[in-house]
Amino acid sequence: MNNFTLYMIASEKASLSFICSIAGGILNIALDYIFIAIFDMGIGGAAIATGLGYSVTTAVGLVVFSQKKNLLHFTKPVFRFQVLINAATNGCSEMATTFVTGIITLMFNWTMLHYVGENGVAAVTIIMYVLMFASSLYTGYSYGVAPMISYYYGEKNHDKLKKLVTTSLKVIAVISLITLAFSLIATKPLVSVFARPDNPVYELAVTGNRICSFALVFIGFNIFASGMFTALSNGIISAILAFSRSFVFMLITMLILPAFSGSMGFGWQPQQQNGWHLFYLGPCFSNTGNGTATWENVYSSL
């Protein structure tokens, strides 16, 4: 499903990709109710509903890419080992992010159990849901703009590439301010979706979310930077950025901040992690001299 979504965007069918994603989500929600509430199928019904929801994009993708008139379409496979190696290398950042997510989540829970207990784990889960919702805006934008960055880079259209990156940074800056304001203003309504006001978890989550919301100022730029380097076929730098943001700086702040300020250290962790990571981007935004695209390449005449 995810591959077909990106292929549709790359083949100038972004609207179709969006419609398929929305339709799949709606179908998943509807089938969840039908299979669980009406047919009493339990967790098995939820799994079937999720699978059928994903199948919408898959079915549409099979039909669309079977037509040779489309910009991208199925053809007889040809084995090109070097192409596979380049693709795997370029996707290192996504692999790094996925690989460390489970490890970081486990360490988060262990540390919160140590400082706050079970209520702390529940509060962090709520805060992460809120941050993930806001981060999805940056991820969606980065996925949407990545094919255009790759296209202009391959076309060597440096003027449009520079304009696109500059515009993207401005868009992300605006989104960051909007999501920050919304998260601060709507903290209590957002937390109340997961916990009642009379629950001890509620106050923990409200306090933590108000602090963590400031991380939204930095997260968008970090996500876009990693996605941009992937789009520019510089998977190594993209992987370094993704791994350092998702694991290295996360681990450092997770160990240091709670030791000084207890449970409140977790509230300051996301913005410290993402903020320091922006300073770390500096060396990566220089010309590596290996012929691949870096930040300096984007803003030079190449």
C-alpha positions as CSV (number, residue, x, y, z in Angstrom):
1,M,0.0,0.0,0.0
2,N,2.7,2.5,1.0
3,N,4.7,1.9,-2.2
4,F,1.6,2.3,-4.4
5,T,0.8,5.6,-2.5
6,L,4.3,7.0,-3.4
7,Y,4.2,5.7,-6.9
8,M,0.9,7.4,-7.5
9,I,2.4,10.7,-6.3
10,A,5.4,10.2,-8.6
11,S,3.2,9.5,-11.6
12,E,1.3,12.7,-11.2
13,K,-1.8,11.1,-9.5
14,A,-1.5,12.7,-6.1
15,S,-5.2,13.3,-5.9
16,L,-5.9,9.7,-6.5
17,S,-3.4,8.7,-3.8
18,F,-5.2,11.0,-1.4
19,I,-8.6,9.6,-2.2
20,C,-7.4,6.0,-1.8
21,S,-5.9,6.8,1.6
22,I,-9.1,8.4,2.8
23,A,-11.3,5.7,1.4
24,G,-9.2,3.0,3.0
25,G,-9.3,4.7,6.4
26,I,-13.1,5.1,6.2
27,L,-13.6,1.5,5.1
28,N,-11.4,0.4,8.0
29,I,-13.5,2.4,10.5
30,A,-16.8,1.1,9.1
31,L,-15.6,-2.5,9.0
32,D,-14.3,-2.3,12.5
33,Y,-17.8,-1.4,13.7
34,I,-19.4,-4.1,11.6
35,F,-17.0,-6.9,12.5
36,I,-16.6,-6.1,16.2
37,A,-19.9,-4.5,17.3
38,I,-22.3,-6.3,15.0
39,F,-20.7,-9.7,14.3
40,D,-18.7,-9.9,17.5
41,M,-15.5,-11.1,15.8
42,G,-13.2,-9.4,18.3
43,I,-9.6,-8.8,17.5
44,G,-9.8,-11.0,14.5
45,G,-12.4,-8.8,13.0
46,A,-10.3,-5.7,13.6
47,A,-7.4,-7.4,11.8
48,I,-9.6,-8.3,8.8
49,A,-10.9,-4.7,8.7
50,T,-7.4,-3.3,8.7
51,G,-6.3,-5.6,5.9
52,L,-9.4,-4.7,3.8
53,G,-8.7,-1.0,4.4
54,Y,-5.2,-1.3,3.1
55,S,-6.5,-3.3,0.1
56,V,-8.2,-0.2,-1.4
57,T,-4.9,1.5,-2.4
58,T,-3.5,-1.9,-3.5
59,A,-6.5,-2.7,-5.7
60,V,-6.5,0.7,-7.3
61,G,-2.7,0.7,-7.8
62,L,-2.8,-2.7,-9.5
63,V,-5.4,-1.3,-12.0
64,V,-3.7,2.0,-12.6
65,F,-0.1,0.7,-13.0
66,S,-1.3,-2.1,-15.3
67,Q,-2.1,0.5,-18.0
68,K,0.9,1.3,-20.1
69,K,-0.4,4.8,-20.9
70,N,0.5,5.9,-17.4
71,L,3.8,7.5,-16.6
72,L,4.7,4.6,-14.3
73,H,3.4,1.1,-15.2
74,F,4.3,-2.5,-14.8
75,T,6.8,-4.0,-17.2
76,K,8.9,-7.1,-17.5
77,P,11.3,-7.2,-14.6
78,V,15.0,-6.9,-15.3
79,F,17.6,-7.8,-12.6
80,R,19.9,-4.8,-12.0
81,F,22.0,-5.6,-8.9
82,Q,23.5,-2.1,-8.7
83,V,20.0,-0.5,-8.8
84,L,18.9,-2.6,-5.9
85,I,22.0,-1.7,-3.9
86,N,21.4,2.0,-4.6
87,A,17.7,1.7,-3.6
88,A,18.6,-0.1,-0.4
89,T,21.3,2.4,0.5
90,N,18.9,5.3,-0.2
91,G,16.3,3.8,2.0
92,C,18.6,3.5,5.0
93,S,16.9,6.4,6.8
94,E,13.5,4.8,6.8
95,M,15.0,1.5,8.0
96,A,16.9,3.3,10.8
97,T,13.7,5.1,12.0
98,T,11.6,1.9,11.9
99,F,14.4,-0.1,13.6
100,V,14.9,2.1,16.6
101,T,11.2,3.0,17.2
102,G,10.5,-0.2,19.1
103,I,13.8,0.1,21.2
104,I,13.1,3.8,22.1
105,T,9.5,3.0,23.0
106,L,10.6,0.2,25.3
107,M,13.2,2.4,27.0
108,F,10.6,5.2,27.4
109,N,8.3,2.8,29.2
110,W,11.0,1.5,31.4
111,T,12.2,4.9,32.4
112,M,8.7,6.3,33.1
113,L,7.9,3.3,35.2
114,H,11.0,4.1,37.3
115,Y,10.2,7.7,37.8
116,V,6.4,7.9,37.8
117,G,4.9,4.4,37.6
118,E,2.1,3.1,35.4
119,N,0.3,6.5,35.2
120,G,3.5,8.0,33.7
121,V,3.5,5.4,31.0
122,A,-0.1,6.1,30.2
123,A,0.5,9.8,30.1
124,V,3.5,9.5,27.8
125,T,1.5,7.3,25.5
126,I,-1.2,10.1,25.2
127,I,1.5,12.8,24.6
128,M,3.1,10.7,21.9
129,Y,-0.3,10.2,20.2
130,V,-0.8,14.0,20.1
131,L,2.8,14.6,18.8
132,M,2.4,11.8,16.2
133,F,-0.8,13.4,14.9
134,A,0.9,16.7,14.4
135,S,4.0,15.1,13.0
136,S,1.9,13.3,10.3
137,L,1.4,16.7,8.7
138,Y,5.2,17.1,8.2
139,T,5.6,13.5,7.1
140,G,2.7,13.8,4.6
141,Y,4.2,17.0,3.2
142,S,7.7,15.5,2.9
143,Y,6.3,12.5,1.1
144,G,4.3,14.6,-1.2
145,V,7.1,17.0,-2.2
146,A,9.9,14.3,-2.4
147,P,9.0,13.1,-6.0
148,M,9.1,16.8,-7.1
149,I,12.5,17.3,-5.5
150,S,13.8,14.1,-7.2
151,Y,12.4,15.1,-10.5
152,Y,13.9,18.6,-10.5
153,Y,17.3,17.2,-9.3
154,G,17.3,14.6,-12.0
155,E,16.3,17.2,-14.6
156,K,19.1,19.5,-13.2
157,N,16.5,22.3,-13.0
158,H,18.3,24.1,-10.2
159,D,16.2,27.2,-10.1
160,K,13.0,25.2,-9.5
161,L,14.7,23.0,-7.0
162,K,16.0,25.9,-5.0
163,K,12.6,27.6,-5.1
164,L,10.8,24.3,-4.1
165,V,13.1,23.8,-1.1
166,T,12.8,27.4,0.0
167,T,9.0,27.3,-0.3
168,S,8.9,24.0,1.6
169,L,10.9,25.5,4.5
170,K,8.4,28.4,4.7
171,V,5.4,26.1,4.6
172,I,6.9,23.9,7.4
173,A,7.6,27.0,9.5
174,V,4.0,28.1,9.1
175,I,2.7,24.6,9.9
176,S,5.0,24.5,13.0
177,L,3.6,27.7,14.4
178,I,0.0,26.6,13.7
179,T,0.4,23.2,15.3
180,L,2.2,24.7,18.3
181,A,-0.6,27.1,18.9
182,F,-3.3,24.5,18.4
183,S,-1.6,22.0,20.7
184,L,-1.2,24.6,23.5
185,I,-4.8,25.8,23.2
186,A,-6.5,22.5,22.7
187,T,-4.3,20.5,25.2
188,K,-7.2,19.6,27.6
189,P,-9.7,18.6,24.8
190,L,-7.0,16.5,23.1
191,V,-6.0,14.7,26.4
192,S,-9.6,14.2,27.4
193,V,-10.1,12.0,24.4
194,F,-7.9,9.4,26.1
195,A,-8.4,10.1,29.8
196,R,-11.1,11.6,32.0
197,P,-10.4,14.7,34.0
198,D,-10.8,12.8,37.3
199,N,-8.1,10.3,36.3
200,P,-4.5,11.0,37.7
201,V,-3.2,10.4,34.2
202,Y,-5.1,13.4,32.9
203,E,-3.1,16.0,34.8
204,L,0.2,14.3,34.0
205,A,-0.6,14.2,30.3
206,V,-1.9,17.9,30.2
207,T,1.3,19.2,31.9
208,G,3.6,17.0,29.8
209,N,1.8,17.9,26.5
210,R,2.1,21.6,27.1
211,I,5.8,21.3,27.5
212,C,6.3,18.8,24.7
213,S,4.3,21.0,22.3
214,F,7.3,23.2,21.8
215,A,9.0,20.3,20.0
216,L,6.6,20.9,17.1
217,V,8.7,24.0,16.3
218,F,11.7,21.7,15.4
219,I,10.2,18.3,14.3
220,G,9.0,19.5,10.9
221,F,12.4,20.7,9.8
222,N,14.1,17.5,10.9
223,I,11.6,15.3,9.1
224,F,11.9,17.4,5.9
225,A,15.7,17.4,6.0
226,S,15.8,13.6,6.2
227,G,13.2,13.2,3.5
228,M,14.9,15.8,1.3
229,F,18.3,14.0,1.3
230,T,16.5,10.7,0.5
231,A,14.8,12.4,-2.5
232,L,18.3,13.7,-3.6
233,S,19.6,10.1,-3.5
234,N,21.9,10.8,-0.6
235,G,20.7,8.0,1.6
236,I,23.7,7.9,3.9
237,I,23.3,11.5,5.2
238,S,19.5,10.9,5.4
239,A,20.1,7.8,7.5
240,I,22.6,9.7,9.8
241,L,20.0,12.4,10.3
242,A,17.2,10.0,10.9
243,F,19.2,7.7,13.3
244,S,20.6,10.6,15.3
245,R,17.2,12.2,15.7
246,S,15.3,9.0,16.4
247,F,17.9,7.3,18.6
248,V,21.1,9.1,19.5
249,F,19.8,12.4,20.7
250,M,16.7,10.7,22.1
251,L,18.8,8.4,24.1
252,I,21.1,11.1,25.4
253,T,18.2,13.3,26.6
254,M,16.3,10.4,28.0
255,L,19.2,9.5,30.3
256,I,20.3,13.0,31.3
257,L,17.1,15.2,31.7
258,P,15.1,13.0,34.1
259,A,18.2,12.7,36.3
260,F,18.1,16.4,36.9
261,S,14.4,17.2,36.8
262,G,12.6,13.9,37.4
263,S,9.4,13.2,35.4
264,M,9.4,16.8,34.0
265,G,12.6,15.9,32.1
266,F,10.5,13.8,29.8
267,G,8.5,16.9,28.9
268,W,11.5,18.8,27.8
269,Q,13.1,15.8,26.0
270,P,11.4,16.1,22.5
271,Q,12.3,19.7,22.0
272,Q,15.8,19.2,23.3
273,Q,16.3,16.2,21.1
274,N,15.0,17.9,18.0
275,G,16.5,21.3,18.8
276,W,20.0,20.0,19.2
277,H,19.6,17.9,16.1
278,L,19.1,21.1,14.1
279,F,22.6,22.2,15.2
280,Y,23.8,18.7,14.2
281,L,22.5,19.3,10.7
282,G,25.1,21.9,10.0
283,P,28.0,19.6,9.1
284,C,25.7,17.6,6.9
285,F,24.7,20.7,5.0
286,S,28.1,21.0,3.5
287,N,29.5,19.5,0.3
288,T,30.8,16.1,1.0
289,G,32.8,16.0,-2.2
290,N,31.4,12.6,-3.3
291,G,29.2,13.8,-6.1
292,T,25.9,13.3,-4.3
293,A,23.5,16.0,-3.4
294,T,23.9,17.9,-0.2
295,W,22.4,21.1,1.1
296,E,25.1,23.2,-0.4
297,N,24.5,21.6,-3.7
298,V,20.8,22.5,-3.6
299,Y,21.6,26.2,-3.0
300,S,24.4,26.4,-5.5
301,S,24.6,26.4,-9.2
302,L,25.7,22.7,-9.1
